[in-house]
Amino acid sequence: MSLRPVSEALQEMLNRLPSAKTTETLTLAEGANRILAEDIYSPINVPSFNNSAMDGYAFRLADLTNFDGLTVAGKAFAGNPFSGELKAGECVRIMTGAMVPAECDVVVMQEEAETQTLTSGQVLVKFCKLPKLGQNIRRVGEDVKQGDLVLAKGSVLNVASLPLLASLGIAQVSVFTRLKVAILSTGDELTSVGHPLEQGKIYDTNRFAVRLMLEKLNCEILDFGILPDDPVIFEQTFNQAQQQADVLITSGGVSVGEADFTKDVLEKLGEIGFWKIAMKPGKPFAFGKLQHAWFFGLPGNPVSALVTFYQLVQPALAKLAGVNAQRIANLTQNLTAMSEMPLKKAAGRQDYQRGFYYVNEQGEIAVRPVGTQGSHLFSAFYESNCFIVLETERGNVNAGETVTIQPFNHLLS
């Protein structure tokens, strides 16, 4: 049976997976990293009044043609506007952010003005050059107009979007409830991080890495630990996990070994969507549906587990969490780069090699592979900042050839 292409597998998952429906209302302070469950339109103009972009002087531009200088009628501060009546030949000393008097159509910065105190005590202001109409005035609605769509449903609330909502006076937001994700690892050879390592055992880095990425995705995590190679315990734990979570993610147990029971349990408790992917590393990746939860089976090799989570599970969880389609598409961005070194590649699977990209002296994006590319060798990730994505039918790459790179997003950066 031919292996399923990566793009086809991802599209099949996104087509099958539903978007989030249940919501809750939170304050802005509680909403960080949550997914917006409604379109938000601005209830006000921002700014809500014409205000000065500079410390300087506000006046009618036409007055400069009738007077040699303008006398200061008063001052305007941010939060404390000028309240008098501005007469012909007068200006207002104004500070940044202060309301521009209705009669004024220009602000000149103080560095372009000269002042003189007259015997009467009045301050006369003359200007070094003729300003332009509207200069240094921030207009009503210049940033956001009342009724504008400011955030679309499915947006992630973060340090950029939450202050925007605060600037509109919006105190609460409707967000989708967080995904509950159960995680577990399988295999008698595994030992939890922090425990003594017995002979023939290895540390369970996969579950630890998956947990860290799920935390960045703001999921509620249910950790079921390490399952021994026992089909009865497999079935009992899968049942328990699917009763409590929206998603079950396993690591290991999706290959073809005698102790890999995941497939049998998945067929018994639900259905298998697909089992193998034409990608390297990460061929033994599984997707399916339990009665009450979606299932993602990651390979046991550490690099394979991380790559399949990043490329396939990350967008799938985003869909389930309510993230809009545009942002899902933007989770990974491809660039072209010049390969500094030869790259080994066999045709037949899409390859994700760990690499480091930079801008060289010629101003070109260049990339080099980092470390050994074995699916069990995790250390190369530490010094990498991108995947080198080599197409399915492509073979070996010569130094100087153009390749596709995928800079790491926030999950790995």
N, C-alpha and C positions, 0 to 999 in steps of 0.2 A: 504494500500500500504506500502511495507517494505521501511525502510529508506536506503538511499544510503550510503555505507561505505565511510569513509573519503578518503582513498587511491584511491578508484574508482572515486570519485568526482573530486579529484585533477587531476588524469590522464586524465579524460574526458576533463577538462578545458584546460590542456596543449596540448592535441591533437588538440583541436579546434582552439586555439588562434594562430594567426600568429606571426612571429617574425618581429621586426622592419625592415623597408626598407629605409626610407628617411634618408639622412645623411647631415652633414655639416662639414667643416674643421675649426679647432680651433688651437690656439697656445697651448703649453703645459700649460701655466699659466691659460688658460681658460678651460682646459680639466678635472679639478678635479671632480671626481665622475661621469664622463660621461662614456658611454659604447662604447668601441672600435668597429669600423665598418669594420676593415680590419686586416688581419694578418700582423704583423710587423717582418721583418727579419733584422738582424744586418748589417749595411753597412760597419762596421769596426770590427777589432779585439779589444777586451778589456782584458788586456791592449794592447795598440798598439805597445809597445816596452818592452823589458825585463827591469824591474826596481827593485830597491832594497826594500826589506821588512824591512830593519833595517838601523839605523845609524851604519856605520862600515867601513870595508875595502873590496874592490873588487880586485880579482886577479885570476891568473891561478893556479889551485890546484897543477899542476905538478911542479910549481916553489918551493913548500915547500920541495921537496925532493932534490933540488939542492942548496938551499940557507938556511943559518941559520936564516935569517930574510929578510924582503922585505923593500925596500925604497919607500917612498911615492912620486909618480911622479906628483901628482896634485889632484884636488878635483872635485867632481861631485855633483851638487845640483839639486833639483827638478826644472825642467824648464831650467837648465843651465848645460848641460852635459860636461864631460871631453872631450877636443878636441885634446889632444896630442896623441902621439904614445907610447903605453905601451911596454917597453922593458922587456926582461927576468930579473927576480929578482925585479920587481917593482910592486907596488900596487897603487890603487886609494882610497883616502879618499872619502867615499860616504855617502849621506844622504838618508833617507827614501823617496821613490818615484822617486829618480833620475835614469836616464838611466844607465844601466850597460854597460860598454864598451864592444865592440864585442869580445875582446880577453879574457874576464873574464868569468869564469864558477863557481865562488863561491863568496859569501859575508859572512864575519865573523863579528858579532856584536862587537861594540867597547868594551863592557864589557869583552870580551874574548881575548883581545889584550893588549899587553904592548908596549909602545913607548919609544924611546930613541933618543935624539937629538945628532947627531954626530958633531965632530969639523968642518966638512965641511958645517954644517948647514942643512944637510939632516936629515930627520926623519926616523929612522929604526923601523920597526914594527915586533914584534914576537908574536906568537899565543900560547895560553895556551893549546889547544888541537887540534888534527887533525880534520878539518871539513869534511863534506860529499860533494860530487860533486853536484852542483846545489843548495846548501844550501842558504836559504834566498833570492832567486831570484824569482820574480814573472814573469812568462813566458808570451810571446805574446799569446793572445787568451785564457789565463787560465780561465778567468771569462766568456767571451763570444767570440765565434769564428765568423768571418765574414760569413754571410749567415745563421747563426742559427736563428730559430724561437724564438723570445724573448717574444712576447705577441700574444696570439691568439685572433681572432675576437670574440667579446662577452665578453672580459675581462673588469673589472671595473678599470678605471684609478684612482689611489689613491697615497698615500704617498710612497708606495713601488714601484709602477710601473712607475710613472712619472719621478722620478730621474733616473731610469734605462734608459728611453728613452733619457733623457738629456745627460747621459753619452755617448750615441751613436751619439750625435750631431743632433738628430731628433728634429726639432723645431715645427712641426705641425702634427696634427693627424686628421684622419677622424673618426667622431663619429656619432652615431645615434642621431637623434633629440629627445629632451625630450618628454616624454609622457605628454599630457594634461589630467588632471584628474579633473572632476567635482565632488564636494561633496555636500551633503545636508542631513539634518535630517528631520524627519517627526513626527508630533504629536502636538496637542494643549497644551499638558502638559509641553512642553519644553520652557526654557528660555535661551537665550544666556549668556555665561559667561560674567560677568561685569555689568549685569543689575539686578535691584532689583527682589527678588524672591517673587512672589505673592503666596497666599494660594492655595494649590493644585498643584503647579508647581514644576518642578525639573530642575536643570541645565543640559544643553546639553554638557555633557562631551565626548560623542562618537565622534562628529564631530571634537572637539578639539584634541582628541587623534589620530584620523585618519589623521588629518592635520599634526601633529607632525611626524608621521611615513612616510607620503608622502614626507615631507621635507627631511628626512633622505634618502629616495629613489631618491631624486633629481628630483621629478616630478614638472611640472608646474601646480599649483593648482587654480581651479576656484571654489570659495565658493558661493553656492547658498543659504546658510543660512538654516532657519527652515521653512518647509512647513506646513501650517495649514491643518487640516483634511478636505480637500475639493477636490473632484475628478477632478473638472475642473482645479484648480490651479496645481494639480499633473500633469495632462496631458500637460498643457502649459509649466511648468517648465522642465519636462522631454524632451520635444521637443526642448526647448531653450538650455538645457545642451548638448544634443547629437549633436546639430549643431556646438558647440564650442569645444567639447572635444573628446578625443579618448576613454575615459572610464568614466562611471558614477558610483559612489559609494554612496549608500544611507544607512541610519541608521534608523531602525524602519520601521514599515509598512509592514513587510513581514510575520506576524503571521496570525492568523485567526479571529482577532477581527472585529467588525462591521466597524471600522474606518481605517482598513488597506487596502488601495486602490492600493498599488504598483502592486500587481499581475494583477489586471484588466488593469491597464495602460500599463504594460509590454506586456501583451497579445495583446493589441490593437496596440501598436507601434512597436512591434517586436516579439520575441519568448522567451519562457522560456526553458532553458536547463534542470535545475532541481531546486527543491524548498526546500527540507528538507534533512538533513544530519544526519547520525547516530553518532553524536558527542555531548559531554556534557562538557562545555556549548556550545551552538551554533547550536542547531537543526534547527531553522528557518533561514537558509542561502539560498540565491537565486543567481543563475547564469543565465544569458541570453544575448541576443543580440538585441539591438535596431537597427534601420536602419543605423545609422552612428556611433554608439559607443557600446562598450561592457558594460555589466551591472553586478554589484555585489551588492546584497542587504544584508546588515549586520543586525543581530538581534538588538532589541532596548535595551536589557540589556547591561550595560557597559562592563562587563567581557566577555560576549558572543561576543560582537562586536569586542573587541580586539583580542580574541582568534581566531575567524574566519578570521580576517584580517591577522593575523600572519601566520596561518597554510595554508590558501587557497589563499587569495588575494596577499600576498607578492610574492609567486612564480609565480602567474599568471601575475602580473605586470612586473616581471623580464623577463618573456618570451616575453611580448609585447614590452619591452624596448630594446630587442636585446641581453640580457645576454645569454651566452652559456649554454648548457644543464648541463655540469659538475658543473658549479657554482650554477645553480639553485638547483641541487641535494644536494649541500653542504650548502645551506642556513640554514638548520636545521641538527644538528648532534645528534645522540642518544648515550647515555652511559648507562651502567647498574649500579645500586646502591642498597644498602641495606636500606630498609625502617626502620627508627627509631621507627615509631609509627604505630598503626593500621590505615588503610585507608578504609573509607566507599565507596562501589562501587556496583551498581546494574548492572547486565549483560544486554546487549542490545545496548549500545552505547560506543564508544571510549571516554575515560574520560581524560581531561587535567586539572589536579589539580595544583595549584600554590605551589611551594616548594622551599626549600633552601638546596643546596647540599654543601658538604665539604669533606675533607679527614680526617677521624677519627684517633685516636691514633694507631690503628692497620694498618694504611696505606690503608684502604678501602674507597671507595666513599660511603658516607652515605647521606641520604636525609630525610627531615621531611616536613610535610605540613605546610603551613603558613596561619594562620587566618582561617576564615570561608569560605567555598568554594562556597557560593551562587553566582549565575550568576549576581546578582545586587550589589554585595559587592566588590568594586574596591580597597579598601585600602590594601588588602593582596599583591597586586602587588609590592608595594613599598619596602617590605622586602624580596621579592622573587628573585631568580636568575635562576630559571628553571621551566619547566613544568614537572610534574610527569605524564607520559603517560601510562594509564591503558587500556589494550586491550579490545575489544568489549565484548567478552564473559566472561571476568574475573569478579569475584565477589569481596567480601571484601578481603582486604590484611591484613595479620597478621604482627606484628612487627618482623623484622628479615628476611622477605621475600625479594627476589630480584625483583626490578621494573626497568622499563625503564625511564630514565630522558632525557630531552632535554634542555641543557643550553641555556639561552637567547642569541641571536645574537645581533648585533648592534642596532636593532630596539628597544629593551627593556633594554639593558644593559646601 
